[in-house]
Amino acid sequence: MATIAGVFLFISGIHGPTETYETMIDLLPQFIQDPQILQITIAIATIFIIISLAGGLAVIGGGVLILLGRVGTGKFVISLGLGVGLFWLAMLAVTFVSTQQVAAVIAEYSTLGWAGIILAIAARIIAK
């Protein structure tokens, strides 16, 4: 299921929240004073950005990790590549109700994108 979701996400170009990670990188110097720890933290955030940009490929990789028995790591990689989850879908539902702009929100992602999002979330939930 994650493979199909990953292909859909890859084709539609949907990826994780890279802007959030970039904002975190910008704010890190305010909270971390030690230059070595700051450098390590920025490197980790940069890796998250790269994985998130891979989007569909990360979801496929997460599915492979789940098949190899690395369920926790696979779920984490799927989350990074997808960048959305049940919380995000709940916020989207609130947006639907409050703005009454269902068509605009749905149009933000293609049909393949929505199918990929739903399948990736389902794959992540059913992975045990």
FENMONOR-V240787 format. One record per helix or strand of 3 or more residues. SS is the DSSP state (helix for helix, strand for strand). FROM is the first residue (numbers start at 1). TO is the last residue. If there is no record, write none. Layout:
SS_FROM_TO, SS_FROM_TO
This chain:
helix_2_12, helix_18_31, helix_35_54, helix_56_67, helix_71_82, helix_86_99, helix_102_108, helix_111_126
